[in-house]
Amino acid sequence: MLAALGFITVILMLVLIMTKKTTPLVALIAVPIITGIIACAFFVTDPENAPGVIDFMKNFKSLGGMITGAKGIGSVAATGVMFIFSILFFGILTDAGTFRPIIAKIIKAVGTDPVKICIGTAILAAIVHLDGSGAVTFLICVPPLVPLYDAVGMKRTTLATLVALSAGVMNVLPWGGPTVRAATALGESSAVEFFMPDLPAIIAGLICVLAVAVLLGRGEKKRILAEGGGDVSEIVYTPAALTPEEEALQRPKLFGFNIFLIIAAIVSLLKSGFAPAVVFMVFYVIATLVNYPDVKTSKARVDAHAKSCLMMCSVLFAAGCFTGIMKGTGMITAMSEALVSIIPTSMGRFFPLIVGIIAMPASLLFDPDSFYYGVLPVLASTAAGFGVAAADVGRAAILGQMTVGFPISPLTASTFLLIGLAGVDFGEHQKKTIPIAWAVSLVMLLVAIVTGAVAL
């Protein structure tokens, strides 16, 4: 019953969000609370001291702790702080006009051709994600590119999709979370050696992302030209004139200092060892004191970005509610056991193929810890009974589960960072990105099978 409730929770939540019947905020809170209350009648209250005993009222009272505890809101609290101060930091620099000259240089280099812009977006995100951190990638790539996409008239959903795809493919690298988890769970001595056979598949995935960038860029160009009402060969970009209020906020003399702040913040994120929340708190203070030392102006800048902060953090904490209940009630564990049990024994030799096919969609159901430490070992041990190597199952899994799939999953905080920074609707992002991400994952799986990385 817990497994059924888990699948109902995820499916109902996705349907409500993607059909826009409710906001993500409402769906992420209401659906798991309702199914969580029902689940209270089906999970053991105290398995260590009273195995087999179910106490509905005691379970019901524990829901609050699941929501606010270490597996729920507690797990995303630090990310919420990072969201707030990263928005304020980049907001201050945007208000000061820091990105306007950068955008002008980019446009001069690549023109206003949406195809070139899309290709550049994909390459930039892939390079930045070499560090393996989705949050850092989104924080570095998205804020400077949003004004460019707006200026040219391109959809922000295109930006979010391309950044998500590039970061997702690069997340398979051996220092990324999923690959390390998979290697550890399967008892591999080296994550690098475990990963290396998948390298050709990763290269194929990056080529696919560039092909997608070209297709999306052509689509954007066609749409923009059609909306312009003329059949012209090039899109002409004229920077929007600043309002008197915006002009008053410009700090052209501080451009060099603000660029230094951005570089210092990025270096600190990558090298300092401090949590991103701490880094952005410190750099926000420096940015606001230097650019807007006047208290009244500084408060006004916080007010101007308060809406973005509130929307991002509220959805993030709602996601914490969702994950807390799913883990606390045991629904995620039950779902993993159910998935394993429905695979026919006659399909045993095709376990790696099956795992590879469902890996990307599984990102919508399982967080990386639950999948790689809970589901994958069970799948691998079952496959071993049919003479299938555990490493083949693991290498198939990392081609989709919380790699290509992580930037569209409601179970990862960085997904909400991406859509928040890009200013796109969660449902719209999923509808556009999920089919493409799954296709890229399947191409990578096919290459892995052809090259022998995943043996059948």
C-alpha positions in Angstrom: 0.0 0.0 0.0 2.9 2.4 0.8 4.3 1.8 -2.7 0.9 2.6 -4.3 0.5 5.7 -2.2 4.1 6.8 -3.2 3.4 6.4 -6.9 0.0 8.2 -6.6 1.7 11.0 -4.7 4.3 11.6 -7.4 2.0 11.1 -10.4 -0.8 13.3 -8.9 1.7 16.1 -8.0 3.3 16.1 -11.5 -0.1 16.1 -13.2 -1.4 19.0 -11.1 1.8 21.0 -11.8 2.2 20.3 -15.5 -1.5 20.9 -16.2 -1.4 24.0 -14.1 -4.4 22.9 -12.0 -2.5 24.2 -9.0 0.8 26.0 -8.4 3.9 24.0 -7.6 3.8 25.4 -4.1 0.3 24.0 -3.4 0.9 20.7 -5.1 4.2 20.0 -3.2 2.5 20.6 0.1 -1.1 19.4 -0.3 -0.5 16.1 -2.1 2.1 14.6 0.2 0.3 15.7 3.3 -2.9 14.0 2.2 -1.2 10.8 1.1 1.0 11.0 4.2 -2.0 11.0 6.5 -3.4 7.9 4.6 0.1 6.3 4.9 -0.1 6.6 8.7 -2.3 3.6 8.7 0.3 1.4 6.9 3.8 2.0 8.3 5.2 0.5 11.4 5.4 3.1 14.2 8.5 1.9 16.0 10.2 -0.9 14.0 13.1 -1.3 16.4 11.2 -1.7 19.7 7.8 -2.8 18.4 8.1 -4.6 15.1 4.8 -5.0 13.3 2.9 -2.5 15.4 1.1 0.3 13.7 -0.3 3.2 15.7 -2.1 5.6 13.5 -2.3 8.5 15.9 1.3 8.3 16.8 2.3 8.1 13.1 0.0 11.1 12.4 1.7 13.2 15.1 5.1 12.3 13.6 4.2 13.9 10.3 5.2 17.3 11.6 8.6 16.1 12.5 9.0 14.5 9.0 8.2 17.8 7.4 10.5 19.9 9.5 13.2 17.3 10.3 16.6 16.5 8.8 15.0 14.6 5.9 12.5 17.4 5.1 12.8 21.2 5.4 15.9 20.7 7.5 17.7 19.2 4.5 17.0 22.3 2.4 17.3 25.1 5.0 20.9 26.0 4.1 19.9 26.0 0.4 17.1 28.4 1.2 19.5 30.8 2.8 21.7 30.5 -0.3 18.8 31.3 -2.6 17.9 34.4 -0.7 21.4 35.9 -0.6 22.3 34.8 -4.2 19.2 36.5 -5.5 20.1 39.7 -3.6 23.8 39.5 -4.6 23.1 39.1 -8.3 20.1 41.5 -8.1 22.3 44.3 -6.7 24.9 43.8 -9.5 22.1 43.8 -12.1 20.7 47.0 -10.7 24.1 48.5 -10.8 24.3 47.7 -14.6 27.2 45.3 -14.2 25.9 42.9 -16.9 24.9 45.4 -19.5 28.5 45.8 -21.0 28.9 42.0 -20.8 25.8 41.4 -22.8 26.9 44.0 -25.3 30.2 42.2 -25.7 28.5 38.8 -26.1 26.1 40.2 -28.7 29.1 41.7 -30.6 30.9 38.3 -30.5 28.0 36.0 -31.4 25.6 38.5 -32.9 21.9 38.2 -32.1 21.6 34.9 -33.8 19.6 32.6 -31.5 21.4 29.5 -32.8 24.8 30.9 -31.8 23.4 32.0 -28.4 21.9 28.6 -27.8 25.2 26.8 -28.7 27.1 29.2 -26.5 24.7 28.5 -23.6 25.2 24.8 -23.9 29.0 25.0 -24.0 29.2 27.5 -21.1 27.0 25.3 -18.9 29.0 22.2 -19.7 32.3 23.9 -18.9 31.1 25.4 -15.7 29.7 22.1 -14.5 33.1 20.5 -14.6 33.1 21.2 -10.8 30.0 18.9 -10.5 27.8 21.3 -8.6 24.4 22.0 -10.1 23.8 25.0 -7.8 27.1 26.7 -8.7 26.5 26.0 -12.4 23.1 27.6 -12.3 24.2 30.6 -10.3 27.1 31.3 -12.7 25.4 30.6 -16.0 21.8 31.8 -15.6 21.8 35.4 -14.2 24.1 36.9 -16.9 22.3 35.1 -19.7 18.7 36.0 -18.7 19.1 39.7 -19.8 20.6 38.5 -23.1 17.7 36.1 -23.8 15.2 38.9 -22.9 17.0 41.4 -25.1 16.9 39.2 -28.2 13.4 38.0 -27.5 14.2 34.3 -26.8 12.2 32.2 -24.3 13.7 31.8 -20.9 12.5 28.1 -21.0 15.0 27.6 -23.7 17.7 28.9 -21.5 16.6 26.7 -18.6 16.4 23.6 -20.8 19.9 24.0 -22.4 21.6 24.7 -19.0 19.8 21.7 -17.5 20.8 19.4 -20.4 24.5 20.4 -20.3 24.7 20.2 -16.5 22.8 16.9 -16.5 25.2 15.2 -19.0 28.3 16.5 -17.2 26.9 15.3 -13.9 27.9 11.8 -14.9 31.6 12.7 -14.3 33.2 10.5 -11.7 33.4 13.3 -9.1 29.7 14.0 -9.5 27.4 12.8 -6.8 25.5 10.0 -8.6 28.6 8.2 -10.0 30.3 8.3 -6.6 27.2 6.9 -4.9 26.8 4.2 -7.6 30.4 3.1 -7.3 30.2 3.1 -3.5 27.0 1.2 -3.3 28.3 -1.5 -5.7 31.6 -1.8 -3.9 33.8 -0.5 -6.7 37.3 0.4 -5.7 37.5 3.5 -7.9 34.8 5.8 -9.1 37.0 6.9 -12.0 37.6 3.3 -13.2 33.9 2.6 -12.8 33.1 5.6 -14.9 35.6 5.4 -17.7 33.8 2.9 -20.0 30.9 5.4 -20.1 33.1 8.2 -21.4 32.1 7.6 -25.1 28.5 7.8 -24.1 29.1 11.1 -22.3 30.7 12.5 -25.4 27.7 11.4 -27.4 25.5 13.0 -24.9 27.3 16.4 -25.2 27.0 16.1 -29.0 23.3 15.5 -28.6 23.0 18.6 -26.4 24.7 20.7 -29.1 22.3 19.3 -31.7 19.4 20.2 -29.4 20.9 23.7 -29.0 20.9 24.1 -32.8 17.3 22.9 -33.2 16.0 25.1 -30.3 18.0 28.1 -31.7 16.5 27.6 -35.1 13.0 27.4 -33.6 13.6 30.5 -31.6 14.9 32.4 -34.6 11.9 31.3 -36.7 9.5 32.4 -34.0 11.1 35.8 -33.4 11.2 36.6 -37.1 7.5 35.5 -37.4 6.5 37.7 -34.5 8.4 40.6 -36.0 6.2 40.4 -39.1 9.0 40.6 -41.5 11.2 38.1 -43.5 14.6 39.5 -42.5 17.9 37.6 -42.4 19.2 39.0 -39.2 17.5 40.1 -35.9 18.4 43.6 -35.0 19.0 44.2 -31.3 18.6 47.6 -29.9 19.3 47.9 -26.1 16.2 49.0 -24.2 16.4 52.6 -22.9 16.8 52.9 -19.1 14.1 54.6 -17.1 15.1 57.5 -14.9 14.9 55.2 -11.8 17.1 52.6 -13.5 19.5 55.2 -14.6 19.9 56.5 -11.0 20.9 53.0 -9.9 23.7 52.6 -12.5 27.2 52.4 -11.1 29.5 52.4 -14.2 32.5 53.5 -12.2 32.2 50.4 -10.1 32.1 48.0 -13.1 35.6 46.7 -12.5 35.0 46.2 -8.8 31.7 44.4 -9.4 33.3 42.1 -11.9 36.0 41.4 -9.3 33.2 40.6 -6.8 31.6 38.1 -9.2 35.0 36.3 -9.9 35.8 36.3 -6.2 32.4 34.8 -5.3 32.8 32.1 -7.9 36.3 31.2 -6.7 35.0 31.2 -3.2 32.2 28.8 -4.1 34.7 26.4 -5.8 37.7 26.7 -3.6 37.0 28.2 -0.2 35.3 25.2 1.4 32.6 27.5 2.9 29.0 26.7 2.3 27.4 28.6 -0.7 25.0 30.2 1.8 27.9 31.7 3.7 29.7 32.9 0.6 26.6 34.7 -0.8 25.8 36.3 2.6 29.3 37.8 2.8 29.4 38.9 -0.9 25.9 40.4 -0.7 27.0 42.6 2.2 30.1 43.8 0.3 28.1 44.4 -2.9 25.4 46.5 -1.2 27.8 48.5 1.0 29.9 49.5 -2.0 27.2 50.1 -4.6 24.4 51.4 -2.4 25.8 52.5 1.0 22.7 54.7 1.6 20.4 52.8 4.0 17.2 53.9 2.2 18.4 52.9 -1.2 19.8 49.6 0.2 16.5 48.7 1.7 14.7 49.6 -1.5 16.9 47.1 -3.4 16.0 44.4 -1.0 12.3 45.2 -1.4 12.7 45.1 -5.2 14.0 41.5 -5.1 11.8 40.3 -2.2 9.2 38.8 -4.5 11.8 36.6 -6.2 13.3 35.5 -2.9 9.9 34.6 -1.4 8.8 32.6 -4.5 12.0 30.6 -4.7 12.3 29.8 -1.0 8.6 29.0 -0.6 8.7 26.4 -3.4 12.0 25.0 -2.0 10.6 24.6 1.5 7.5 23.0 0.0 9.8 20.5 -1.8 11.3 19.8 1.6 7.8 19.0 2.9 7.4 16.6 0.0 10.7 14.7 0.4 10.3 14.6 4.2 7.0 12.9 4.1 8.0 10.5 1.2 11.1 9.4 3.2 9.6 9.5 6.7 6.6 7.4 5.9 8.7 4.8 4.0 6.9 5.4 0.7 10.2 5.8 -1.2 11.6 2.6 0.1 8.3 0.7 -0.7 8.4 2.2 -4.2 11.9 0.8 -4.8 10.9 -2.6 -3.6 7.9 -2.6 -5.9 9.8 -1.6 -8.9 12.3 -4.5 -8.4 9.5 -7.0 -7.8 7.7 -6.3 -11.1 10.7 -7.1 -13.3 10.1 -10.6 -14.7 12.9 -13.1 -14.1 12.9 -13.9 -17.8 14.1 -10.4 -18.4 17.1 -10.8 -16.1 19.8 -10.6 -18.7 18.3 -7.3 -19.9 18.5 -5.7 -16.4 21.1 -3.1 -17.5 18.9 -2.1 -20.5 15.8 -1.8 -18.3 17.6 0.2 -15.7 19.0 2.5 -18.4 15.6 3.1 -19.9 13.9 4.0 -16.6 16.9 5.8 -15.1 16.0 9.3 -16.2 12.2 9.1 -15.3 13.3 7.5 -12.0 14.7 10.9 -11.1 11.2 12.1 -10.6 10.6 9.3 -8.0 13.8 8.8 -6.1 16.4 11.2 -4.7 20.0 10.0 -5.4 20.6 8.5 -1.9 17.4 6.5 -2.0 18.1 5.2 -5.5 21.8 4.5 -5.4 21.9 3.2 -1.8 18.5 1.6 -1.7 17.3 0.6 -5.2 20.5 0.0 -7.1 22.0 -2.6 -4.8 18.8 -4.6 -5.0 18.7 -4.4 -8.8 22.4 -5.3 -9.0 22.0 -8.3 -6.7 19.0 -9.5 -8.6 20.8 -9.1 -11.9 23.8 -11.1 -10.5 21.5 -14.1 -10.2 21.2 -14.0 -14.0 24.9 -13.7 -14.6 24.8 -9.9 -15.2 27.6 -7.8 -13.7 26.6 -5.3 -11.1 28.9 -2.7 -12.8 26.8 -2.9 -16.0 23.7 -2.1 -14.1 25.4 0.8 -12.3 26.8 2.3 -15.5 23.4 2.2 -17.1 21.8 3.9 -14.1 24.2 6.8 -14.0 23.3 7.7 -17.6 20.0 9.1 -16.4 19.2 8.8 -12.7 19.9 12.2 -11.1 22.4 13.0 -13.8 20.5 14.0 -16.9 17.4 13.8 -14.7 18.5 16.0 -11.8 17.6 19.4 -13.2 13.9 18.5 -13.8 13.3 16.6 -10.5 11.3 18.0 -7.7 13.5 16.1 -5.3 16.6 18.3 -5.9 16.9 21.8 -4.5 19.0 23.0 -7.5 16.0 22.4 -9.8 14.2 25.2 -8.1 17.3 27.3 -8.1 17.4 26.9 -11.9 13.8 27.8 -12.6 13.9 30.6 -10.0 16.9 32.2 -11.5 15.6 31.8 -15.0 12.1 33.0 -14.0 10.2 30.1 -15.6 7.3 28.0 -14.4 8.2 24.6 -13.0 5.6 22.8 -15.0 6.6 24.5 -18.3 10.2 23.6 -17.6 9.4 20.0 -17.0 7.1 19.7 -20.1 9.8 21.2 -22.3 12.9 19.5 -20.8 11.7 16.0 -19.8 11.2 14.5 -23.3 14.5 16.0 -24.5 16.4 14.8 -21.4 15.0 11.3 -21.7 16.0 11.2 -25.4 19.5 12.3 -24.6 19.7 9.7 -21.9 18.5 6.9 -24.3 21.1 8.0 -26.9 23.8 7.7 -24.3 22.5 4.3 -23.2 22.6 3.1 -26.8 26.2 4.3 -27.3 27.2 2.6 -24.0 25.7 -0.7 -25.2 27.4 -0.4 -28.6 30.8 0.4 -27.0 30.5 -2.3 -24.4 30.3 -0.1 -21.4 27.0 -1.7 -20.6 27.0 -5.4 -21.6 23.8 -7.3 -22.3 
